[in-house]
């Protein structure tokens, strides 16, 4: 029965990782959507400002908005990095749990899980880096 309970526990561990990662990545996705909406608003503001001041327009009128847009794009990049870290963690934990005690090595080219000890990726044939 120990073996059975082990696999039940592994199943729960996998489920927990999946659930918390799902919630975390939903949060990140929502934050990215918010930033994109804010960028859209700023873009529209800049467009209107250029139009309404077309005879006297100076770039200094929208400098703040341009800086804000740049900052928001940087934040989006950051959020996307967090997202791919999250995906990598999930792959490693679930890949490990699904295959029991045997750890997997992930291909650096295509990301496919491979058995430890192999020289080349079973999926794409790239050399595996240990
Ligand atoms: Zn590969």
Backbone and ligand atoms as CSV (ligand in chain L), in Angstrom:
chain,resi,resn,atom,element,x,y,z
A,1,UNK,N,N,0.819,-1.219,0.000
A,1,UNK,CA,C,0.000,0.000,0.000
A,1,UNK,C,C,0.846,1.258,0.000
A,2,UNK,N,N,2.107,1.114,0.479
A,2,UNK,CA,C,2.986,2.291,0.528
A,2,UNK,C,C,3.159,2.871,-0.869
A,3,UNK,N,N,3.336,1.986,-1.840
A,3,UNK,CA,C,3.518,2.435,-3.226
A,3,UNK,C,C,2.318,3.219,-3.714
A,4,UNK,N,N,1.120,2.694,-3.373
A,4,UNK,CA,C,-0.097,3.381,-3.797
A,4,UNK,C,C,-0.187,4.769,-3.177
A,5,UNK,N,N,0.060,4.847,-1.829
A,5,UNK,CA,C,-0.013,6.149,-1.156
A,5,UNK,C,C,1.028,7.116,-1.718
A,6,UNK,N,N,2.194,6.588,-2.080
A,6,UNK,CA,C,3.229,7.430,-2.685
A,6,UNK,C,C,2.716,8.095,-3.952
A,7,UNK,N,N,2.061,7.280,-4.777
A,7,UNK,CA,C,1.619,7.871,-6.044
A,7,UNK,C,C,0.436,8.803,-5.820
A,8,UNK,N,N,-0.395,8.517,-4.797
A,8,UNK,CA,C,-1.476,9.458,-4.469
A,8,UNK,C,C,-0.878,10.790,-4.045
A,9,UNK,N,N,0.146,10.721,-3.160
A,9,UNK,CA,C,0.776,11.959,-2.690
A,9,UNK,C,C,1.428,12.721,-3.832
A,10,UNK,N,N,2.056,11.976,-4.735
A,10,UNK,CA,C,2.670,12.617,-5.892
A,10,UNK,C,C,1.611,13.318,-6.732
A,11,UNK,N,N,0.464,12.649,-6.859
A,11,UNK,CA,C,-0.650,13.236,-7.612
A,11,UNK,C,C,-1.095,14.538,-6.994
A,12,UNK,N,N,-1.220,14.557,-5.656
A,12,UNK,CA,C,-1.629,15.788,-4.967
A,12,UNK,C,C,-0.574,16.878,-5.124
A,13,UNK,N,N,0.698,16.490,-5.010
A,13,UNK,CA,C,1.774,17.474,-5.159
A,13,UNK,C,C,1.693,18.113,-6.534
A,14,UNK,N,N,1.483,17.274,-7.559
A,14,UNK,CA,C,1.378,17.787,-8.929
A,14,UNK,C,C,0.189,18.724,-9.058
A,15,UNK,N,N,-0.948,18.304,-8.463
A,15,UNK,CA,C,-2.162,19.113,-8.529
A,15,UNK,C,C,-1.953,20.457,-7.850
A,16,UNK,N,N,-1.276,20.426,-6.663
A,16,UNK,CA,C,-1.019,21.679,-5.940
A,16,UNK,C,C,-0.167,22.627,-6.763
A,17,UNK,N,N,0.880,22.099,-7.361
A,17,UNK,CA,C,1.752,22.939,-8.193
A,17,UNK,C,C,0.951,23.508,-9.349
A,18,UNK,N,N,0.153,22.640,-9.978
A,18,UNK,CA,C,-0.650,23.085,-11.125
A,18,UNK,C,C,-1.613,24.177,-10.715
A,19,UNK,N,N,-2.325,23.973,-9.572
A,19,UNK,CA,C,-3.328,24.932,-9.138
A,19,UNK,C,C,-2.700,26.269,-8.782
A,20,UNK,N,N,-1.603,26.243,-7.985
A,20,UNK,CA,C,-1.026,27.510,-7.553
A,20,UNK,C,C,-0.363,28.211,-8.740
A,21,UNK,N,N,0.239,27.441,-9.648
A,21,UNK,CA,C,0.815,28.056,-10.840
A,21,UNK,C,C,-0.265,28.642,-11.734
A,22,UNK,N,N,-1.396,27.940,-11.810
A,22,UNK,CA,C,-2.491,28.436,-12.643
A,22,UNK,C,C,-2.984,29.777,-12.106
A,23,UNK,N,N,-3.146,29.850,-10.749
A,23,UNK,CA,C,-3.614,31.106,-10.150
A,23,UNK,C,C,-2.590,32.207,-10.351
A,24,UNK,N,N,-1.306,31.845,-10.160
A,24,UNK,CA,C,-0.232,32.829,-10.319
A,24,UNK,C,C,-0.170,33.332,-11.764
A,25,UNK,N,N,-0.274,32.416,-12.717
A,25,UNK,CA,C,-0.155,32.861,-14.111
A,25,UNK,C,C,-1.412,33.606,-14.565
A,26,UNK,N,N,-2.582,33.300,-13.972
A,26,UNK,CA,C,-3.785,34.099,-14.276
A,26,UNK,C,C,-3.582,35.526,-13.816
A,27,UNK,N,N,-2.967,35.661,-12.622
A,27,UNK,CA,C,-2.707,36.987,-12.064
A,27,UNK,C,C,-1.762,37.770,-12.986
A,28,UNK,N,N,-0.718,37.087,-13.436
A,28,UNK,CA,C,0.269,37.743,-14.301
A,28,UNK,C,C,-0.377,38.135,-15.624
A,29,UNK,N,N,-1.175,37.214,-16.188
A,29,UNK,CA,C,-1.845,37.515,-17.454
A,29,UNK,C,C,-2.748,38.739,-17.304
A,30,UNK,N,N,-3.501,38.806,-16.179
A,30,UNK,CA,C,-4.398,39.947,-15.939
A,30,UNK,C,C,-3.592,41.232,-15.822
A,31,UNK,N,N,-2.443,41.164,-15.154
A,31,UNK,CA,C,-1.602,42.356,-14.987
A,31,UNK,C,C,-1.090,42.834,-16.344
A,32,UNK,N,N,-0.725,41.887,-17.215
A,32,UNK,CA,C,-0.248,42.256,-18.560
A,32,UNK,C,C,-1.366,42.944,-19.334
A,33,UNK,N,N,-2.586,42.372,-19.261
A,33,UNK,CA,C,-3.731,42.970,-19.964
A,33,UNK,C,C,-3.985,44.392,-19.464
A,34,UNK,N,N,-3.901,44.587,-18.116
A,34,UNK,CA,C,-4.089,45.927,-17.547
A,34,UNK,C,C,-3.083,46.913,-18.110
A,35,UNK,N,N,-1.813,46.505,-18.115
A,35,UNK,CA,C,-0.742,47.388,-18.620
A,35,UNK,C,C,-1.012,47.736,-20.075
A,36,UNK,N,N,-1.448,46.750,-20.862
A,36,UNK,CA,C,-1.702,47.000,-22.285
A,36,UNK,C,C,-2.840,47.992,-22.466
A,37,UNK,N,N,-3.880,47.876,-21.604
A,37,UNK,CA,C,-4.986,48.824,-21.665
A,37,UNK,C,C,-4.503,50.234,-21.329
A,38,UNK,N,N,-3.668,50.330,-20.270
A,38,UNK,CA,C,-3.140,51.636,-19.871
A,38,UNK,C,C,-2.285,52.243,-20.974
A,39,UNK,N,N,-1.496,51.399,-21.644
A,39,UNK,CA,C,-0.675,51.881,-22.758
A,39,UNK,C,C,-1.590,52.409,-23.871
A,40,UNK,N,N,-2.672,51.671,-24.149
A,40,UNK,CA,C,-3.635,52.111,-25.168
A,40,UNK,C,C,-4.222,53.479,-24.834
A,41,UNK,N,N,-4.574,53.678,-23.550
A,41,UNK,CA,C,-5.120,54.964,-23.110
A,41,UNK,C,C,-4.104,56.086,-23.318
A,42,UNK,N,N,-2.854,55.807,-22.945
A,42,UNK,CA,C,-1.793,56.818,-23.087
A,42,UNK,C,C,-1.559,57.155,-24.562
A,43,UNK,N,N,-1.586,56.129,-25.399
A,43,UNK,CA,C,-1.414,56.327,-26.847
A,43,UNK,C,C,-2.519,57.246,-27.381
A,44,UNK,N,N,-3.747,56.983,-26.923
A,44,UNK,CA,C,-4.877,57.790,-27.388
A,44,UNK,C,C,-4.720,59.230,-26.900
A,45,UNK,N,N,-4.289,59.390,-25.630
A,45,UNK,CA,C,-4.077,60.717,-25.068
A,45,UNK,C,C,-3.047,61.479,-25.899
A,46,UNK,N,N,-1.941,60.782,-26.247
A,46,UNK,CA,C,-0.887,61.433,-27.039
A,46,UNK,C,C,-1.443,61.850,-28.407
A,47,UNK,N,N,-2.196,60.951,-29.024
A,47,UNK,CA,C,-2.789,61.252,-30.335
A,47,UNK,C,C,-3.686,62.472,-30.274
A,48,UNK,N,N,-4.529,62.508,-29.250
A,48,UNK,CA,C,-5.443,63.653,-29.095
A,48,UNK,C,C,-4.672,64.938,-28.865
A,49,UNK,N,N,-3.637,64.851,-28.009
A,49,UNK,CA,C,-2.843,66.036,-27.688
A,49,UNK,C,C,-2.150,66.574,-28.947
A,50,UNK,N,N,-1.597,65.648,-29.733
A,50,UNK,CA,C,-0.950,66.076,-30.987
A,50,UNK,C,C,-1.978,66.762,-31.889
A,51,UNK,N,N,-3.173,66.131,-32.008
A,51,UNK,CA,C,-4.184,66.689,-32.903
A,51,UNK,C,C,-4.672,68.056,-32.430
A,52,UNK,N,N,-5.044,68.125,-31.138
A,52,UNK,CA,C,-5.638,69.370,-30.629
A,52,UNK,C,C,-4.635,70.524,-30.624
A,53,UNK,N,N,-3.357,70.183,-30.521
A,53,UNK,CA,C,-2.321,71.224,-30.487
A,53,UNK,C,C,-1.522,71.255,-31.781
A,54,UNK,N,N,-2.136,70.774,-32.871
A,54,UNK,CA,C,-1.357,70.557,-34.091
A,54,UNK,C,C,-0.622,71.800,-34.579
A,55,UNK,N,N,-1.126,72.989,-34.242
A,55,UNK,CA,C,-0.461,74.213,-34.696
A,55,UNK,C,C,0.664,74.660,-33.776
A,56,UNK,N,N,0.597,74.200,-32.532
A,56,UNK,CA,C,1.592,74.652,-31.547
A,56,UNK,C,C,2.249,73.470,-30.833
A,57,UNK,N,N,2.106,72.278,-31.423
A,57,UNK,CA,C,2.537,71.079,-30.706
A,57,UNK,C,C,4.037,71.073,-30.435
A,58,UNK,N,N,4.367,70.656,-29.229
A,58,UNK,CA,C,5.769,70.416,-28.875
A,58,UNK,C,C,5.842,69.079,-28.145
A,59,UNK,N,N,6.911,68.348,-28.388
A,59,UNK,CA,C,7.047,66.992,-27.821
A,59,UNK,C,C,6.994,67.027,-26.295
A,60,UNK,N,N,7.388,68.163,-25.705
A,60,UNK,CA,C,7.387,68.256,-24.238
A,60,UNK,C,C,5.973,68.123,-23.662
A,61,UNK,N,N,4.961,68.365,-24.508
A,61,UNK,CA,C,3.572,68.232,-24.054
A,61,UNK,C,C,3.217,66.783,-23.718
A,62,UNK,N,N,3.928,65.846,-24.284
A,62,UNK,CA,C,3.598,64.434,-24.050
A,62,UNK,C,C,4.794,63.646,-23.518
A,63,UNK,N,N,5.827,64.326,-23.075
A,63,UNK,CA,C,7.027,63.637,-22.585
A,63,UNK,C,C,6.704,62.673,-21.439
A,64,UNK,N,N,5.862,63.140,-20.507
A,64,UNK,CA,C,5.499,62.314,-19.366
A,64,UNK,C,C,4.821,61.026,-19.831
A,65,UNK,N,N,3.894,61.170,-20.802
A,65,UNK,CA,C,3.149,60.001,-21.289
A,65,UNK,C,C,4.086,59.032,-22.017
A,66,UNK,N,N,5.035,59.595,-22.780
A,66,UNK,CA,C,5.987,58.722,-23.478
A,66,UNK,C,C,6.821,57.928,-22.481
A,67,UNK,N,N,7.239,58.597,-21.398
A,67,UNK,CA,C,8.025,57.915,-20.367
A,67,UNK,C,C,7.185,56.841,-19.680
A,68,UNK,N,N,5.913,57.173,-19.416
A,68,UNK,CA,C,5.009,56.206,-18.778
A,68,UNK,C,C,4.843,54.961,-19.651
A,69,UNK,N,N,4.695,55.180,-20.950
A,69,UNK,CA,C,4.521,54.043,-21.868
A,69,UNK,C,C,5.751,53.162,-21.844
A,70,UNK,N,N,6.917,53.775,-21.905
A,70,UNK,CA,C,8.171,53.016,-21.858
A,70,UNK,C,C,8.236,52.181,-20.577
A,71,UNK,N,N,7.886,52.811,-19.439
A,71,UNK,CA,C,7.932,52.102,-18.155
A,71,UNK,C,C,6.973,50.913,-18.159
A,72,UNK,N,N,5.792,51.105,-18.748
A,72,UNK,CA,C,4.800,50.024,-18.763
A,72,UNK,C,C,5.244,48.871,-19.657
A,73,UNK,N,N,5.884,49.202,-20.789
A,73,UNK,CA,C,6.414,48.133,-21.636
A,73,UNK,C,C,7.484,47.338,-20.892
A,74,UNK,N,N,8.327,48.048,-20.128
A,74,UNK,CA,C,9.351,47.363,-19.332
A,74,UNK,C,C,8.704,46.428,-18.311
A,75,UNK,N,N,7.625,46.918,-17.677
A,75,UNK,CA,C,6.931,46.090,-16.686
A,75,UNK,C,C,6.340,44.844,-17.342
A,76,UNK,N,N,5.817,45.004,-18.555
A,76,UNK,CA,C,5.245,43.861,-19.277
A,76,UNK,C,C,6.338,42.831,-19.559
A,77,UNK,N,N,7.506,43.306,-19.991
A,77,UNK,CA,C,8.637,42.394,-20.226
A,77,UNK,C,C,8.955,41.595,-18.962
A,78,UNK,N,N,8.956,42.310,-17.842
A,78,UNK,CA,C,9.233,41.695,-16.553
A,78,UNK,C,C,8.198,40.622,-16.217
A,79,UNK,N,N,6.925,40.946,-16.443
A,79,UNK,CA,C,5.840,40.001,-16.163
A,79,UNK,C,C,5.973,38.763,-17.052
A,80,UNK,N,N,6.377,38.974,-18.312
A,80,UNK,CA,C,6.528,37.841,-19.222
A,80,UNK,C,C,7.669,36.939,-18.775
A,81,UNK,N,N,8.728,37.560,-18.224
A,81,UNK,CA,C,9.834,36.765,-17.691
A,81,UNK,C,C,9.350,35.906,-16.526
A,82,UNK,N,N,8.558,36.516,-15.634
A,82,UNK,CA,C,8.004,35.773,-14.492
A,82,UNK,C,C,7.187,34.585,-14.978
A,83,UNK,N,N,6.413,34.839,-16.049
A,83,UNK,CA,C,5.549,33.808,-16.612
A,83,UNK,C,C,6.375,32.631,-17.126
A,84,UNK,N,N,7.464,32.894,-17.832
A,84,UNK,CA,C,8.220,31.764,-18.367
A,84,UNK,C,C,8.991,31.041,-17.270
A,85,UNK,N,N,9.356,31.766,-16.202
A,85,UNK,CA,C,9.972,31.097,-15.053
A,85,UNK,C,C,8.986,30.121,-14.420
A,86,UNK,N,N,7.745,30.599,-14.312
A,86,UNK,CA,C,6.673,29.791,-13.726
A,86,UNK,C,C,6.470,28.520,-14.549
A,87,UNK,N,N,6.453,28.675,-15.875
A,87,UNK,CA,C,6.261,27.526,-16.757
A,87,UNK,C,C,7.422,26.546,-16.623
A,88,UNK,N,N,8.643,27.084,-16.490
A,88,UNK,CA,C,9.813,26.213,-16.357
A,88,UNK,C,C,9.746,25.422,-15.053
A,89,UNK,N,N,9.341,26.093,-13.956
A,89,UNK,CA,C,9.223,25.407,-12.661
A,89,UNK,C,C,8.205,24.293,-12.760
A,90,UNK,N,N,7.075,24.583,-13.369
A,90,UNK,CA,C,6.002,23.596,-13.485
A,90,UNK,C,C,6.481,22.381,-14.267
A,91,UNK,N,N,7.173,22.624,-15.366
A,91,UNK,CA,C,7.707,21.542,-16.189
A,91,UNK,C,C,8.618,20.643,-15.359
A,92,UNK,N,N,9.511,21.259,-14.590
A,92,UNK,CA,C,10.476,20.476,-13.815
A,92,UNK,C,C,9.795,19.657,-12.742
A,93,UNK,N,N,8.859,20.272,-11.992
A,93,UNK,CA,C,8.211,19.572,-10.886
A,93,UNK,C,C,7.277,18.494,-11.405
A,94,UNK,N,N,6.436,18.861,-12.377
A,94,UNK,CA,C,5.468,17.889,-12.872
A,94,UNK,C,C,6.167,16.813,-13.690
A,95,UNK,N,N,7.168,17.192,-14.460
A,95,UNK,CA,C,7.956,16.210,-15.205
A,95,UNK,C,C,8.543,15.189,-14.257
A,96,UNK,N,N,9.084,15.664,-13.106
A,96,UNK,CA,C,9.673,14.773,-12.110
A,96,UNK,C,C,8.631,13.902,-11.459
A,97,UNK,N,N,7.476,14.480,-11.081
A,97,UNK,CA,C,6.438,13.731,-10.378
A,97,UNK,C,C,5.800,12.691,-11.291
A,98,UNK,N,N,5.577,13.053,-12.538
A,98,UNK,CA,C,4.877,12.169,-13.450
A,98,UNK,C,C,5.699,10.915,-13.737
A,99,UNK,N,N,7.014,11.048,-13.705
A,99,UNK,CA,C,7.841,9.910,-14.052
A,99,UNK,C,C,8.331,9.185,-12.802
A,100,UNK,N,N,7.702,9.480,-11.660
A,100,UNK,CA,C,8.117,8.824,-10.442
A,100,UNK,C,C,9.430,9.381,-9.952
A,101,UNK,N,N,10.320,8.489,-9.448
A,101,UNK,CA,C,11.565,8.943,-8.861
A,101,UNK,C,C,12.540,9.429,-9.933
A,102,UNK,N,N,12.325,8.971,-11.168
A,102,UNK,CA,C,13.273,9.289,-12.227
A,102,UNK,C,C,13.174,10.753,-12.655
A,103,UNK,N,N,14.288,11.479,-12.528
A,103,UNK,CA,C,14.292,12.872,-12.944
A,103,UNK,C,C,14.479,12.948,-14.453
A,104,UNK,N,N,13.944,13.979,-15.037
A,104,UNK,CA,C,14.059,14.166,-16.483
A,104,UNK,C,C,15.075,15.266,-16.777
A,105,UNK,N,N,15.652,15.185,-17.938
A,105,UNK,CA,C,16.460,16.311,-18.401
A,105,UNK,C,C,15.721,16.944,-19.575
A,106,UNK,N,N,15.628,18.286,-19.537
A,106,UNK,CA,C,14.865,18.971,-20.575
A,106,UNK,C,C,15.781,19.464,-21.681
A,107,UNK,N,N,15.373,19.247,-22.897
A,107,UNK,CA,C,16.148,19.673,-24.067
A,107,UNK,C,C,16.240,21.190,-24.102
A,108,UNK,N,N,17.448,21.700,-24.330
A,108,UNK,CA,C,17.629,23.156,-24.369
A,108,UNK,C,C,17.073,23.751,-25.658
A,109,UNK,N,N,16.925,22.911,-26.672
A,109,UNK,CA,C,16.411,23.409,-27.951
A,109,UNK,C,C,14.886,23.463,-27.962
A,110,UNK,N,N,14.250,22.287,-27.700
A,110,UNK,CA,C,12.793,22.222,-27.879
A,110,UNK,C,C,12.036,22.073,-26.562
A,111,UNK,N,N,12.745,21.870,-25.438
A,111,UNK,CA,C,12.074,21.782,-24.142
A,111,UNK,C,C,11.472,20.432,-23.829
A,112,UNK,N,N,11.638,19.448,-24.706
A,112,UNK,CA,C,11.052,18.128,-24.466
A,112,UNK,C,C,11.759,17.431,-23.296
A,113,UNK,N,N,10.966,16.711,-22.444
A,113,UNK,CA,C,11.594,15.946,-21.359
A,113,UNK,C,C,12.274,14.694,-21.923
A,114,UNK,N,N,13.465,14.424,-21.450
A,114,UNK,CA,C,14.208,13.244,-21.904
A,114,UNK,C,C,14.670,12.436,-20.704
A,115,UNK,N,N,14.882,11.135,-20.930
A,115,UNK,CA,C,15.434,10.282,-19.870
A,115,UNK,C,C,16.857,10.715,-19.559
A,116,UNK,N,N,17.215,10.652,-18.264
A,116,UNK,CA,C,18.589,10.940,-17.856
A,116,UNK,C,C,19.533,9.968,-18.547
A,117,UNK,N,N,20.695,10.448,-18.924
A,117,UNK,CA,C,21.712,9.575,-19.474
A,117,UNK,C,C,21.767,9.588,-20.996
A,118,UNK,N,N,20.669,10.049,-21.638
A,118,UNK,CA,C,20.667,10.114,-23.093
A,118,UNK,C,C,21.617,11.204,-23.597
A,119,UNK,N,N,22.138,10.993,-24.791
A,119,UNK,CA,C,23.058,11.987,-25.342
A,119,UNK,C,C,22.309,13.002,-26.201
A,120,UNK,N,N,21.220,12.543,-26.847
A,120,UNK,CA,C,20.491,13.417,-27.762
A,120,UNK,C,C,19.008,13.448,-27.415
A,121,UNK,N,N,18.363,14.573,-27.723
A,121,UNK,CA,C,16.930,14.738,-27.482
A,121,UNK,C,C,16.144,13.717,-28.296
A,122,UNK,N,N,15.184,13.027,-27.597
A,122,UNK,CA,C,14.370,12.019,-28.281
A,122,UNK,C,C,13.412,12.650,-29.284
A,123,UNK,N,N,13.146,13.965,-29.098
A,123,UNK,CA,C,12.174,14.612,-29.953
A,123,UNK,C,C,12.834,15.305,-31.159
A,124,UNK,N,N,13.873,16.132,-30.857
A,124,UNK,CA,C,14.435,16.922,-31.949
A,124,UNK,C,C,15.863,16.535,-32.316
A,125,UNK,N,N,16.487,15.668,-31.515
A,125,UNK,CA,C,17.817,15.192,-31.868
A,125,UNK,C,C,18.967,16.090,-31.463
A,126,UNK,N,N,18.653,17.216,-30.792
A,126,UNK,CA,C,19.734,18.097,-30.348
A,126,UNK,C,C,20.530,17.425,-29.225
A,127,UNK,N,N,21.820,17.746,-29.118
A,127,UNK,CA,C,22.610,17.179,-28.007
A,127,UNK,C,C,22.049,17.666,-26.676
A,128,UNK,N,N,21.962,16.761,-25.685
A,128,UNK,CA,C,21.468,17.152,-24.370
A,128,UNK,C,C,22.619,17.699,-23.535
A,129,UNK,N,N,22.375,18.815,-22.863
A,129,UNK,CA,C,23.406,19.450,-22.045
A,129,UNK,C,C,23.101,19.182,-20.575
A,130,UNK,N,N,24.041,18.511,-19.871
A,130,UNK,CA,C,23.840,18.183,-18.444
A,130,UNK,C,C,24.496,19.197,-17.531
L,1,ZN,ZN,ZN,14.760,18.653,-28.343
